[in-house]
């Protein structure tokens, strides 16, 4: 299953958060009526909301570690439909895919159809589920594909979704970044050329010359009725010609 998408908004927002990040566990909300709070629980991090507008059609929750000057590895979930109705009723979401002692920047998008409101918070995790083994995402010699050095081993049992893996190549452009990816069932290797070229051409996306790029490998994991896309590892940065 192939897909391609623009990531300019997310990339710019996460970069801004990374530059602002500090060591406090206090949640910071840009909309007090929503009132996002992030707190530690035995499962990981729980996000609670004072108010989720009834007209909300989508909620997007995005976490990254606060690492300055590095390409971030996200964890995120995209909540819609009946699952969103459940979140509205409970007013909370638990994310277990964090590492004890690591500081996280959280961005939540509340989309009502007519407008999209971002709220943010940050916290140092006290518990969570994370990978135990050291994994590399190795570029081939031609820099047209990547291979995971090993299958991820998590610190607790996880329920994988199908397809299990997702690979995304992020190309850095002047105003942010553009991404192209593919979901694969069990494959530890992924060729992003020529797919990225064909995808950008199909959408009339113009990227000229050599551009910095990197690839991220994700696992798709079901937890608490939600599908989480859990970033595992980035490749080294390289130049891609499109």
Secondary structure by P-SEA (a helix, b strand, c coil): cbbbbbaaaaaaaaaaaaaacccccbbbbcccccbbbbbbccccbbbbbccccccccbbbbbbbccccccbbbbbbbbbccaaaaaaaaacccccccccccbbbbbbbbbbcccbbbbbbbbbbbcccccccbbbbbcccccccccccccccccccbbbbccccbbbbbbbbcccccccccccccccccccaaaaaaaaaaaacccccccccbbbbbbbbbbccccccccccccccbbbbcc
